[in-house]
């Protein structure tokens, strides 16, 4: 019925509502924050405010900065923000009566959060009541019993209508349908609520009219006005002319919210002057007591005790208003009412709630002090000291809480972080209230520290020394370097490389390589100790961070010698490639130095230490060989029965493992007198550029063979001529001395001898390119010299036995072509300086001597050629 009464004016509601929205959407600052007003019951998407404009934010960055409303978990999100335009709109229908049960001003508190940088705003939205509820009576029809003896002016309280709306939209007045007996007076309570009382205007007469019907209408003050009606049936009773009376019309009581069920709230007392059933009083809630009150409280009908029935919650409602009626049991009983105000006392029954509103993790380890890590909201639903909250973090962590707004904190860094020292922090946030007993809540926030490339790699050793045996296999691993980087992930990934350098003019990359991932180093070529004994390289370890960091280490590589070079015999030189010959006078005594065997070894250390040994001999009792110097001496004097030719085999062995050796065969001829010959025990300098395997060697061998054959043929012819001319006597010749030529660096050259006979008995022999210095050459011709072309060359004075002196060069029966040279060469490795021959052995290495001996008749002819 109430709804029907308001429908006639419903057509004015929509224009009025639109006008109200325009007027109320203007923001109003309240205590340093924005405040808006919005009517309830708006549809989804309805405009509330332009937050982007009011807060001065760039609308285009709202989405990137994660502009949002922070709400408690489980709470309804009545309002929402459009990130495209910054408009605050209605997300779901707002029922003011549901949101704010206690009435009064209904506020929605919004916390707005925007990041990068972090900013927090507080906005209050007041939900305005609209007249969306009509007044409603507890019953559509109820009976009021009135004694016929009621005096004029008697008042009869009526059941009040309930309107969930507030302010002018709540019950404003009551109206009574016209009648002859009753009038209506509207009373106002202390809380500004209205209630109606029937006032008796004319005396009742039960015998004339037993009942009266009136229509009670409750009207609110909203636009459009809504109403509700109730039919009242007034029954006229016989006189029970005393009604119960409470001690006072209103009671107030305080009750702690944690009071258990069955707790006595208040003891009500009403009295009735009547006797008997008319004086027996029953207590009950009045008809318009809300269901919530009936769930929490109950009234004992006989004793008048108001008892606690259900749990109380101060945070839901801090005040409960109870209406209790007392009514006697007599006829025509009239109910009287009283109001009981139950004030709840807050107890500390709610622990603080800690909510991580925004968390920015992980945090970079180079974040400066003061960097915001998280925004934390703390809420305690209690009031007073019970709702005052303090918040703190666990000690010994580089973080602290700073209060930004009421019950809002920011967690910031207090000092520089180091991921290598602490990679992760577990920060305990404790919120405690000021109540008694103190309640607290702890929440743990895990904050990982993100790595930055702030540590350079570090090698395990300051330098590396590597020993590699020569003749190593190419590609073999020689060592491994390793570095550590305390950073993590990409910043700790290391790659190894070798710095550019040159070793003996060659890039270092041709000698060694390194695995960029593992640090293993490999030799790319076979190393030779005789060519390179040590070198060093720089190895770099670089991480993959940005910017990359690196470290260097020096790797010293030492090549170890291996006995891979056999001794090379340099003296005596082998004659015809197999045997070296030497003449020994038969008159030689014990200790006579026959010659010195000399050898060199390109290795080093023990590998180049040489020892000499006599392996074979025609007579071991005749000769001895010094093991260290290689000097070959006689042990005793020669006997008649000793062979004229002694064959010796000498072995030269180095000190390596396994030992390498070389042998030389010596053929010693025992002669009566010692001619001046070119000995095989000499130093024959060999040009390094010559090679025994070259074609030139073959040509020289062929030429020497031809010359030797011609020379032997000439000897035979000359011998035959001499046999026919034995009757002729020899004539002495002149002695001509030739100056000493400059030594040729090319080694031994064949001398060109030209005989120029004169008319006398003596002829001069010119030696082109010179001969040995200080020697006189005599040409001796017999009487039949005109028929003989045989020439003899003799020194002016013969050397003594076993005396090393420059020899003479004999050229007989052969004319050399001018400019013809004989080159003898053999490539020999440079000897190691680690082991040198003794000083007694060195003169033998500095001179090459060759002796030529032949016999003509019963005479010996000697020609020496010496080259210093």
TANORUR-V470903 format. One record per residue. N is the residue number from 1. NEAR is the number of other ideal C-beta (glycine too) atoms within 8 Angstrom. Layout:
BEGIN
((N	NEAR) (N	NEAR))
END
This chain:
BEGIN
((1	7) (2	13) (3	8) (4	6) (5	13) (6	13) (7	7) (8	6) (9	9) (10	8) (11	5) (12	9) (13	11) (14	7) (15	7) (16	9) (17	10) (18	8) (19	8) (20	10) (21	12) (22	7) (23	7) (24	11) (25	11) (26	5) (27	8) (28	8) (29	8) (30	8) (31	4) (32	4) (33	10) (34	15) (35	12) (36	15) (37	10) (38	16) (39	13) (40	12) (41	8) (42	9) (43	6) (44	8) (45	5) (46	10) (47	8) (48	12) (49	11) (50	9) (51	14) (52	12) (53	7) (54	9) (55	10) (56	4) (57	11) (58	6) (59	9) (60	4) (61	8) (62	15) (63	8) (64	6) (65	9) (66	10) (67	12) (68	8) (69	11) (70	10) (71	7) (72	7) (73	5) (74	3) (75	6) (76	4) (77	9) (78	9) (79	13) (80	8) (81	14) (82	9) (83	7) (84	7) (85	7) (86	15) (87	12) (88	14) (89	13) (90	14) (91	8) (92	8) (93	8) (94	13) (95	8) (96	13) (97	9) (98	5) (99	10) (100	9) (101	7) (102	7) (103	5) (104	6) (105	4) (106	10) (107	8) (108	12) (109	7) (110	10) (111	14) (112	15) (113	16) (114	13) (115	10) (116	7) (117	5) (118	11) (119	7) (120	11) (121	11) (122	11) (123	14) (124	13) (125	14) (126	12) (127	14) (128	11) (129	12) (130	12) (131	13) (132	6) (133	11) (134	12) (135	15) (136	10) (137	15) (138	8) (139	8) (140	7) (141	8) (142	11) (143	8) (144	11) (145	10) (146	15) (147	15) (148	12) (149	7) (150	9) (151	6) (152	7) (153	6) (154	9) (155	9) (156	11) (157	9) (158	12) (159	11) (160	12) (161	13) (162	11) (163	15) (164	6) (165	14) (166	9) (167	7) (168	7) (169	13) (170	11) (171	14) (172	9) (173	8) (174	14) (175	8) (176	14) (177	8) (178	3) (179	8) (180	4) (181	9) (182	12) (183	7) (184	12) (185	8) (186	10) (187	8) (188	6) (189	9) (190	4) (191	5) (192	5) (193	9) (194	12) (195	10) (196	15) (197	12) (198	15) (199	12) (200	16) (201	8) (202	7) (203	5) (204	12) (205	8) (206	10) (207	3) (208	4) (209	8) (210	5) (211	8) (212	10) (213	8) (214	12) (215	10) (216	16) (217	12) (218	18) (219	13) (220	17) (221	9) (222	11) (223	7) (224	11) (225	12) (226	16) (227	13) (228	15) (229	13) (230	14) (231	11) (232	14) (233	11) (234	15) (235	10) (236	13) (237	12) (238	9) (239	8) (240	15) (241	7) (242	9) (243	9) (244	11) (245	8) (246	11) (247	5) (248	6) (249	5) (250	9) (251	10) (252	7) (253	10) (254	8) (255	13) (256	9) (257	12) (258	7) (259	8) (260	6) (261	7) (262	5) (263	9) (264	8) (265	12) (266	10) (267	8) (268	15) (269	7) (270	14) (271	7) (272	13) (273	5) (274	11) (275	4) (276	7) (277	7) (278	14) (279	12) (280	10) (281	13) (282	10) (283	14) (284	9) (285	11) (286	11) (287	8) (288	11) (289	9) (290	7) (291	5) (292	7) (293	12) (294	10) (295	7) (296	11) (297	14) (298	7) (299	13) (300	10) (301	7) (302	6) (303	7) (304	14) (305	11) (306	15) (307	12) (308	14) (309	8) (310	8) (311	5) (312	12) (313	7) (314	13) (315	7) (316	5) (317	10) (318	8) (319	9) (320	10) (321	10) (322	13) (323	12) (324	15) (325	12) (326	16) (327	12) (328	18) (329	9) (330	12) (331	8) (332	12) (333	12) (334	12) (335	9) (336	13) (337	10) (338	15) (339	11) (340	16) (341	12) (342	14) (343	10) (344	14) (345	9) (346	11) (347	11) (348	12) (349	6) (350	10) (351	8) (352	14) (353	11) (354	13) (355	11) (356	10) (357	11) (358	11) (359	7) (360	8) (361	9) (362	7) (363	14) (364	9) (365	13) (366	8) (367	9) (368	7) (369	8) (370	6) (371	9) (372	11) (373	12) (374	13) (375	15) (376	15) (377	12) (378	14) (379	10) (380	14) (381	7) (382	15) (383	8) (384	7) (385	7) (386	14) (387	10) (388	9) (389	13) (390	8) (391	11) (392	6) (393	12) (394	8) (395	4) (396	3) (397	8) (398	8) (399	13) (400	7) (401	13) (402	7) (403	6) (404	8) (405	7) (406	3) (407	7) (408	14) (409	12) (410	12) (411	15) (412	13) (413	14) (414	7) (415	6) (416	10) (417	13) (418	8) (419	13) (420	7) (421	4) (422	8) (423	7) (424	8) (425	10) (426	8) (427	13) (428	10) (429	16) (430	11) (431	16) (432	11) (433	18) (434	9) (435	11) (436	4) (437	5) (438	9) (439	11) (440	10) (441	11) (442	9) (443	9) (444	8) (445	12) (446	9) (447	13) (448	9) (449	15) (450	9) (451	10) (452	11) (453	12) (454	6) (455	10) (456	8) (457	14) (458	8) (459	11) (460	6) (461	6) (462	4) (463	8) (464	11) (465	7) (466	11) (467	6) (468	12) (469	8) (470	14) (471	8) (472	11) (473	6) (474	8) (475	6) (476	8) (477	7) (478	11) (479	9) (480	8) (481	14) (482	7) (483	14) (484	7) (485	13) (486	6) (487	15) (488	7) (489	7) (490	7) (491	14) (492	10) (493	8) (494	12) (495	10) (496	15) (497	9) (498	14) (499	10) (500	6) (501	9) (502	7) (503	10) (504	7) (505	4) (506	8) (507	8) (508	13) (509	9) (510	7) (511	12) (512	13) (513	8) (514	13) (515	10) (516	6) (517	6) (518	6) (519	14) (520	9) (521	16) (522	12) (523	15) (524	10) (525	7) (526	9) (527	13) (528	9) (529	13) (530	10) (531	6) (532	10) (533	5) (534	8) (535	8) (536	8) (537	13) (538	11) (539	17) (540	11) (541	16) (542	11) (543	18) (544	9) (545	11) (546	4) (547	5) (548	9) (549	12) (550	10) (551	11) (552	9) (553	14) (554	10) (555	15) (556	10) (557	12) (558	10) (559	13) (560	9) (561	10) (562	11) (563	12) (564	6) (565	11) (566	8) (567	14) (568	11) (569	11) (570	11) (571	15) (572	14) (573	10) (574	11) (575	9) (576	5) (577	4) (578	6) (579	9) (580	13) (581	10) (582	14) (583	13) (584	14) (585	12) (586	8) (587	7) (588	12) (589	7) (590	7) (591	6) (592	10) (593	9) (594	12) (595	14) (596	13) (597	16) (598	13) (599	13) (600	11) (601	15) (602	11) (603	16) (604	9) (605	8) (606	7) (607	14) (608	15) (609	9) (610	13) (611	10) (612	15) (613	10) (614	13) (615	7) (616	6) (617	11) (618	8) (619	9) (620	6) (621	5) (622	12) (623	15) (624	8) (625	12) (626	9) (627	6) (628	7) (629	10) (630	16) (631	12) (632	14) (633	11) (634	15) (635	8) (636	7) (637	7) (638	11) (639	5) (640	3) (641	3) (642	10) (643	7) (644	5) (645	9) (646	14) (647	11) (648	13) (649	12) (650	15) (651	11) (652	17) (653	11) (654	18) (655	10) (656	11) (657	4) (658	5) (659	9) (660	11) (661	10) (662	11) (663	9) (664	12) (665	11) (666	15) (667	11) (668	14) (669	10) (670	12) (671	10) (672	5) (673	7) (674	8) (675	11) (676	13) (677	13) (678	12) (679	12) (680	13) (681	13) (682	14) (683	11) (684	11) (685	6) (686	11) (687	9) (688	6) (689	5) (690	14) (691	9) (692	8) (693	4) (694	7) (695	5) (696	8) (697	12) (698	7) (699	8) (700	11) (701	8) (702	8) (703	8) (704	9) (705	8) (706	8) (707	9) (708	8) (709	8) (710	10) (711	11) (712	8) (713	8) (714	11) (715	11) (716	8) (717	8) (718	13) (719	10) (720	8) (721	11) (722	12) (723	8) (724	6) (725	12) (726	6) (727	3) (728	8) (729	5) (730	7) (731	11) (732	7) (733	11) (734	7) (735	8) (736	9) (737	7) (738	10) (739	6) (740	8) (741	7) (742	4) (743	6) (744	6) (745	4) (746	7) (747	13) (748	10) (749	9) (750	8) (751	12) (752	13) (753	13) (754	8) (755	9) (756	8) (757	7) (758	7) (759	2) (760	5) (761	7) (762	12) (763	12) (764	9) (765	13) (766	8) (767	12) (768	9) (769	7) (770	9) (771	12) (772	12) (773	7) (774	6) (775	12) (776	8) (777	14) (778	14) (779	15) (780	10) (781	12) (782	11) (783	7) (784	8) (785	10) (786	4) (787	6) (788	12) (789	6) (790	9) (791	9) (792	9) (793	14) (794	7) (795	11) (796	7) (797	4) (798	6) (799	7) (800	5) (801	8) (802	8) (803	6) (804	5) (805	7) (806	10) (807	15) (808	15) (809	14) (810	11) (811	11) (812	13) (813	9) (814	9) (815	7) (816	10) (817	6) (818	6) (819	4) (820	8) (821	7) (822	9) (823	10) (824	10) (825	13) (826	8) (827	9) (828	8) (829	9) (830	5) (831	9) (832	12) (833	4) (834	6) (835	7) (836	5) (837	8) (838	8) (839	4) (840	8) (841	13) (842	9) (843	8) (844	13) (845	10) (846	7) (847	11) (848	12) (849	14) (850	13) (851	14) (852	11) (853	10) (854	7) (855	8) (856	9) (857	7) (858	3) (859	6) (860	9) (861	11) (862	12) (863	14) (864	19) (865	15) (866	14) (867	8) (868	6))
END
